[in-house]
Amino acid sequence: MSKLDKYLRLDQFPHFACSGCGHGIALASMVRAIDKLGLDQNTTVMVCAIGCAGRLPVYLDFPSIRTPHGRALTVATGIKLANPKLKAIVFMGDGDAGAIGGNHLIHAARRNIDL
């Protein structure tokens, strides 16, 4: 058992990713960063939209919320405004960040909220 297993929902494995997909690598990197930063599982919320990137929080043993496509940043902004003590980690794919959610990305950057 790895020291990082405490962050994972091991019953959800094996992962869904297609052969050659980078989501597994992204997930492993996220878990290592969470451990290095010492983030608390009770005060860190995973926010995602639909799509492949939206499946990543399923594997993490943290509170999480799935939003409509392109709205992950707006929901994460609401979480931070409602309770600034919470940490919000946002998982976004190309649609969330560059297409339907592109305008929200611009405004989230403008607001400079800790996401």
N, CA, C and O of each residue as an XYZ file, in Angstrom:
460
protein
N       0.846     -1.186      0.000
C       0.000      0.000      0.000
C       0.888      1.246      0.000
O       1.815      1.357      0.802
N       0.606      2.145     -0.873
C       1.368      3.384     -1.008
C       0.859      4.422     -0.012
O      -0.304      4.385      0.390
N       1.724      5.336      0.379
C       1.278      6.409      1.279
C       0.264      7.323      0.587
O      -0.452      8.066      1.258
N       0.198      7.276     -0.730
C      -0.751      8.105     -1.476
C      -2.127      7.457     -1.601
O      -3.082      8.112     -2.020
N      -2.239      6.187     -1.246
C      -3.524      5.488     -1.355
C      -4.619      6.134     -0.514
O      -5.801      6.006     -0.834
N      -4.239      6.827      0.555
C      -5.249      7.453      1.422
C      -6.049      8.523      0.679
O      -7.136      8.893      1.123
N      -5.538      9.017     -0.426
C      -6.236     10.036     -1.212
C      -7.151      9.434     -2.282
O      -7.896     10.154     -2.946
N      -7.090      8.129     -2.441
C      -7.782      7.477     -3.557
C      -8.973      6.639     -3.099
O      -9.009      6.133     -1.977
N      -9.934      6.510     -3.992
C     -11.040      5.564     -3.814
C     -10.639      4.309     -4.600
O     -10.982      4.160     -5.773
N      -9.929      3.440     -3.950
C      -9.337      2.279     -4.621
C     -10.386      1.351     -5.221
O     -10.099      0.618     -6.168
N     -11.599      1.378     -4.675
C     -12.660      0.523     -5.213
C     -13.134      0.982     -6.592
O     -13.869      0.258     -7.263
N     -12.722      2.173     -7.020
C     -13.120      2.703     -8.326
C     -12.162      2.304     -9.456
O     -12.430      2.577    -10.626
N     -11.059      1.664     -9.103
C     -10.084      1.257    -10.107
C     -10.412     -0.121    -10.635
O     -11.060     -0.885     -9.919
N     -10.008     -0.495    -11.846
C      -9.096      0.205    -12.731
C      -9.752      1.437    -13.352
O     -10.978      1.535    -13.417
N      -8.930      2.361    -13.801
C      -9.429      3.627    -14.340
C     -10.087      3.432    -15.703
O      -9.952      2.388    -16.340
N     -10.795      4.458    -16.122
C     -11.593      4.433    -17.357
C     -10.800      4.812    -18.604
O     -11.253      4.569    -19.722
N      -9.640      5.397    -18.424
C      -8.931      6.051    -19.526
C      -8.592      5.087    -20.663
O      -8.254      3.924    -20.445
N      -8.694      5.602    -21.852
C      -8.333      4.837    -23.045
C      -6.814      4.681    -23.114
O      -6.077      5.460    -22.510
N      -6.363      3.696    -23.835
C      -4.936      3.480    -24.045
C      -4.300      4.734    -24.633
O      -4.797      5.285    -25.616
N      -3.216      5.178    -24.040
C      -2.525      6.355    -24.539
C      -3.052      7.669    -23.997
O      -2.468      8.720    -24.262
N      -4.150      7.636    -23.239
C      -4.735      8.860    -22.681
C      -3.863      9.380    -21.537
O      -3.297      8.592    -20.780
N      -3.756     10.674    -21.414
C      -2.948     11.281    -20.367
C      -3.666     11.505    -19.050
O      -3.068     12.019    -18.105
N      -4.951     11.127    -18.965
C      -5.693     11.395    -17.729
C      -5.134     10.638    -16.523
O      -5.146     11.167    -15.411
N      -4.650      9.424    -16.719
C      -4.050      8.678    -15.615
C      -2.804      9.368    -15.088
O      -2.576      9.410    -13.879
N      -2.006      9.903    -15.986
C      -0.801     10.638    -15.595
C      -1.188     11.920    -14.868
O      -0.564     12.284    -13.871
N      -2.216     12.602    -15.363
C      -2.695     13.821    -14.703
C      -3.197     13.508    -13.298
O      -2.931     14.260    -12.360
N      -3.914     12.413    -13.151
C      -4.431     12.010    -11.845
C      -3.287     11.707    -10.882
O      -3.310     12.153     -9.735
N      -2.294     10.957    -11.334
C      -1.144     10.638    -10.485
C      -0.396     11.905    -10.079
O       0.028     12.032     -8.931
N      -0.234     12.827    -10.998
C       0.436     14.096    -10.691
C      -0.364     14.901     -9.678
O       0.203     15.522     -8.779
N      -1.688     14.886     -9.829
C      -2.549     15.610     -8.896
C      -2.419     15.031     -7.488
O      -2.323     15.784     -6.519
N      -2.415     13.724     -7.367
C      -2.301     13.084     -6.051
C      -0.966     13.427     -5.403
O      -0.908     13.698     -4.204
N       0.106     13.416     -6.189
C       1.408     13.780     -5.631
C       1.442     15.233     -5.177
O       2.017     15.544     -4.134
N       0.831     16.123     -5.954
C       0.784     17.543     -5.581
C      -0.050     17.746     -4.317
O       0.334     18.518     -3.439
N      -1.179     17.063     -4.221
C      -2.027     17.155     -3.026
C      -1.237     16.737     -1.794
O      -1.302     17.395     -0.756
N      -0.491     15.642     -1.911
C       0.309     15.166     -0.786
C       1.412     16.156     -0.438
O       1.629     16.461      0.735
N       2.102     16.654     -1.443
C       3.208     17.591     -1.204
C       2.717     18.885     -0.556
O       3.399     19.458      0.293
N       1.529     19.340     -0.962
C       0.965     20.564     -0.386
C       0.296     20.324      0.960
O      -0.011     21.274      1.680
N       0.071     19.065      1.301
C      -0.568     18.743      2.572
C      -2.025     19.177      2.639
O      -2.501     19.588      3.697
N      -2.737     19.090      1.517
C      -4.136     19.517      1.498
C      -4.999     18.571      2.323
O      -4.826     17.353      2.282
N      -5.922     19.148      3.065
C      -6.827     18.397      3.930
C      -7.994     17.856      3.114
O      -8.627     18.594      2.359
N      -8.275     16.576      3.267
C      -9.368     15.958      2.520
C     -10.738     16.493      2.928
O     -11.701     16.337      2.178
N     -10.845     17.108      4.079
C     -12.134     17.637      4.533
C     -12.379     19.074      4.095
O     -13.511     19.554      4.147
N     -11.334     19.758      3.667
C     -11.500     21.164      3.277
C     -11.081     21.425      1.833
O     -10.918     22.575      1.426
N     -10.911     20.369      1.074
C     -10.565     20.489     -0.339
C     -11.686     19.874     -1.160
O     -12.073     18.727     -0.934
N     -12.206     20.637     -2.113
C     -13.326     20.191     -2.941
C     -12.852     20.055     -4.382
O     -12.186     20.944     -4.914
N     -13.198     18.945     -5.003
C     -12.895     18.714     -6.409
C     -14.107     19.126     -7.238
O     -15.222     18.668     -6.990
N     -13.882     19.990     -8.221
C     -14.968     20.479     -9.076
C     -14.653     20.077    -10.515
O     -13.527     20.246    -10.982
N     -15.639     19.551    -11.202
C     -15.439     19.147    -12.590
C     -16.746     19.274    -13.352
O     -17.820     19.386    -12.762
N     -16.637     19.255    -14.653
C     -17.826     19.235    -15.506
C     -17.946     17.838    -16.110
O     -17.280     16.900    -15.673
N     -18.790     17.716    -17.104
C     -18.959     16.420    -17.752
C     -17.795     16.166    -18.703
O     -16.994     17.066    -18.958
N     -17.700     14.986    -19.210
C     -16.630     14.642    -20.130
C     -15.563     13.823    -19.433
O     -15.699     13.479    -18.259
N     -14.520     13.516    -20.148
C     -13.467     12.656    -19.603
C     -12.796     13.265    -18.374
O     -12.578     12.562    -17.388
N     -12.467     14.543    -18.411
C     -11.836     15.189    -17.257
C     -12.766     15.164    -16.050
O     -12.309     15.169    -14.907
N     -14.050     15.137    -16.303
C     -15.028     15.097    -15.226
C     -15.059     13.786    -14.470
O     -15.680     13.698    -13.411
N     -14.404     12.774    -14.990
C     -14.352     11.483    -14.296
C     -13.209     11.417    -13.284
O     -13.215     10.541    -12.419
N     -12.243     12.307    -13.367
C     -11.078     12.218    -12.486
C     -11.417     12.274    -10.997
O     -10.852     11.486    -10.239
N     -12.305     13.156    -10.531
C     -12.601     13.182     -9.096
C     -13.227     11.896     -8.554
O     -13.213     11.668     -7.344
N     -13.770     11.061     -9.427
C     -14.344      9.780     -8.986
C     -13.282      8.947     -8.264
O     -13.604      8.180     -7.357
N     -12.045      9.095     -8.659
C     -10.962      8.290     -8.104
C     -10.339      8.905     -6.855
O      -9.518      8.265     -6.199
N     -10.711     10.121     -6.522
C     -10.123     10.820     -5.381
C     -11.089     10.823     -4.206
O     -12.277     11.094     -4.375
N     -10.582     10.524     -3.021
C     -11.413     10.454     -1.823
C     -11.535     11.843     -1.187
O     -11.054     12.093     -0.082
N     -12.190     12.720     -1.921
C     -12.430     14.100     -1.509
C     -13.883     14.431     -1.832
O     -14.481     13.788     -2.694
N     -14.458     15.422     -1.157
C     -15.776     15.893     -1.598
C     -15.657     16.407     -3.032
O     -14.665     17.041     -3.389
N     -16.662     16.132     -3.842
C     -16.603     16.593     -5.227
C     -17.991     16.943     -5.733
O     -19.008     16.515     -5.186
N     -17.999     17.735     -6.795
C     -19.250     18.115     -7.435
C     -19.035     18.124     -8.941
O     -18.005     18.589     -9.429
N     -20.006     17.612     -9.662
C     -19.964     17.615    -11.129
C     -20.964     18.657    -11.620
O     -22.103     18.710    -11.155
N     -20.528     19.469    -12.550
C     -21.333     20.596    -13.018
C     -21.726     20.404    -14.482
O     -21.202     19.514    -15.153
N     -22.639     21.229    -14.976
C     -22.914     21.198    -16.419
C     -21.654     21.573    -17.211
O     -20.744     22.212    -16.683
N     -21.619     21.177    -18.455
C     -20.463     21.417    -19.320
C     -20.114     22.905    -19.376
O     -20.972     23.744    -19.650
N     -18.851     23.216    -19.114
C     -18.368     24.584    -19.208
C     -18.589     25.431    -17.969
O     -18.248     26.614    -17.966
N     -19.155     24.851    -16.914
C     -19.504     25.654    -15.738
C     -18.702     25.315    -14.488
O     -19.034     25.791    -13.402
N     -17.671     24.515    -14.613
C     -16.890     24.112    -13.445
C     -16.276     25.314    -12.732
O     -16.279     25.370    -11.502
N     -15.757     26.263    -13.478
C     -15.144     27.441    -12.851
C     -16.168     28.312    -12.137
O     -15.868     28.878    -11.086
N     -17.363     28.427    -12.687
C     -18.376     29.255    -12.020
C     -18.812     28.610    -10.711
O     -19.023     29.309     -9.720
N     -18.946     27.301    -10.694
C     -19.315     26.606     -9.455
C     -18.178     26.702     -8.440
O     -18.429     26.942     -7.259
N     -16.943     26.521     -8.878
C     -15.794     26.645     -7.978
C     -15.698     28.060     -7.409
O     -15.358     28.238     -6.239
N     -15.993     29.052     -8.224
C     -16.010     30.439     -7.745
C     -17.058     30.599     -6.654
O     -16.795     31.228     -5.629
N     -18.234     30.039     -6.864
C     -19.287     30.096     -5.850
C     -18.884     29.413     -4.556
O     -19.191     29.906     -3.471
N     -18.198     28.279     -4.662
C     -17.721     27.573     -3.468
C     -16.763     28.453     -2.682
O     -16.877     28.565     -1.461
N     -15.817     29.080     -3.376
C     -14.836     29.944     -2.701
C     -15.480     31.190     -2.099
O     -15.079     31.638     -1.025
N     -16.473     31.751     -2.782
C     -17.149     32.933     -2.239
C     -18.004     32.573     -1.031
O     -18.105     33.357     -0.087
N     -18.619     31.394     -1.054
C     -19.456     30.961      0.067
C     -18.616     30.574      1.281
O     -19.024     30.813      2.418
N     -17.455     29.981      1.051
C     -16.584     29.565      2.150
C     -15.126     29.686      1.713
O     -14.553     28.735      1.183
N     -14.529     30.858      1.937
C     -13.151     31.095      1.485
C     -12.115     30.149      2.095
O     -11.006     30.043      1.572
N     -12.452     29.460      3.189
C     -11.503     28.538      3.817
C     -11.335     27.242      3.024
O     -10.347     26.528      3.197
N     -12.301     26.941      2.154
C     -12.206     25.733      1.342
C     -11.209     25.929      0.206
O     -11.061     27.028     -0.329
N     -10.537     24.855     -0.147
C      -9.690     24.838     -1.342
C     -10.513     24.196     -2.446
O     -11.154     23.170     -2.220
N     -10.506     24.775     -3.613
C     -11.231     24.209     -4.753
C     -10.232     23.858     -5.849
O      -9.468     24.708     -6.307
N     -10.251     22.607     -6.256
C      -9.430     22.145     -7.372
C     -10.375     21.862     -8.524
O     -11.337     21.109     -8.377
N     -10.099     22.470     -9.673
C     -11.001     22.372    -10.821
C     -10.351     21.524    -11.915
O      -9.238     21.804    -12.361
N     -11.070     20.486    -12.335
C     -10.645     19.648    -13.458
C     -11.425     20.097    -14.683
O     -12.656     20.116    -14.668
N     -10.708     20.459    -15.750
C     -11.386     20.923    -16.963
C     -10.752     20.284    -18.192
O      -9.542     20.065    -18.257
N     -11.599     19.998    -19.145
C     -11.121     19.529    -20.438
C     -11.085     20.685    -21.417
O     -11.237     21.842    -21.026
N     -10.887     20.377    -22.676
C     -10.788     21.423    -23.689
C     -12.093     22.198    -23.843
O     -12.067     23.405    -24.084
N     -13.221     21.532    -23.710
C     -14.504     22.229    -23.834
C     -14.740     23.194    -22.689
O     -15.211     24.313    -22.895
N     -14.410     22.758    -21.477
C     -14.591     23.623    -20.308
C     -13.671     24.832    -20.345
O     -14.076     25.942    -20.001
N     -12.448     24.614    -20.759
C     -11.459     25.683    -20.700
C     -11.432     26.560    -21.944
O     -11.178     27.761    -21.851
N     -11.689     25.971    -23.104
C     -11.491     26.737    -24.321
C     -12.711     26.969    -25.179
O     -12.717     27.884    -26.002
N     -13.743     26.166    -25.008
C     -14.927     26.311    -25.870
C     -16.075     26.908    -25.062
O     -16.103     28.114    -24.817
N     -17.013     26.072    -24.651
C     -18.213     26.572    -23.985
C     -17.901     27.293    -22.667
O     -18.670     28.157    -22.245
N     -16.785     26.952    -22.013
C     -16.429     27.599    -20.758
C     -15.332     28.632    -20.880
O     -14.851     29.142    -19.868
N     -14.925     28.952    -22.095
C     -13.823     29.896    -22.290
C     -14.059     31.251    -21.659
O     -13.142     31.842    -21.090
N     -15.288     31.749    -21.756
C     -15.585     33.049    -21.148
C     -15.435     32.992    -19.632
O     -15.004     33.969    -19.019
N     -15.786     31.859    -19.018
C     -15.649     31.729    -17.566
C     -14.178     31.670    -17.162
O     -13.806     32.148    -16.090
N     -13.350     31.090    -18.013
C     -11.915     31.043    -17.740
C     -11.337     32.454    -17.700
O     -10.551     32.781    -16.811
N     -11.720     33.273    -18.647
C     -11.245     34.658    -18.690
C     -11.662     35.407    -17.427
O     -10.848     36.106    -16.823
N     -12.922     35.266    -17.026
C     -13.411     35.996    -15.852
C     -12.840     35.442    -14.548
O     -12.609     36.200    -13.607
N     -12.611     34.140    -14.482
C     -11.983     33.571    -13.286
C     -10.561     34.112    -13.134
O     -10.127     34.420    -12.024
N      -9.845     34.226    -14.239
C      -8.497     34.798    -14.193
C      -8.554     36.266    -13.779
O      -7.718     36.732    -13.005
N      -9.530     36.983    -14.290
C      -9.679     38.399    -13.951
C      -9.977     38.584    -12.465
O      -9.465     39.509    -11.835
N     -10.806     37.700    -11.908
C     -11.176     37.798    -10.488
C     -10.032     37.383     -9.569
O      -9.979     37.801     -8.412
N      -9.116     36.560    -10.085
C      -7.951     36.100     -9.324
C      -8.346     35.393     -8.023
O      -7.724     35.600     -6.981
N      -9.378     34.564     -8.096
C      -9.808     33.785     -6.939
C      -8.885     32.582     -6.813
O      -8.454     32.015     -7.817
N      -8.583     32.198     -5.587
C      -7.659     31.096     -5.309
C      -8.296     29.756     -5.662
O      -8.889     29.096     -4.809
N      -8.167     29.358     -6.936
C      -8.699     28.071     -7.409
C      -7.559     27.207     -7.884
O      -7.780     26.079     -8.324
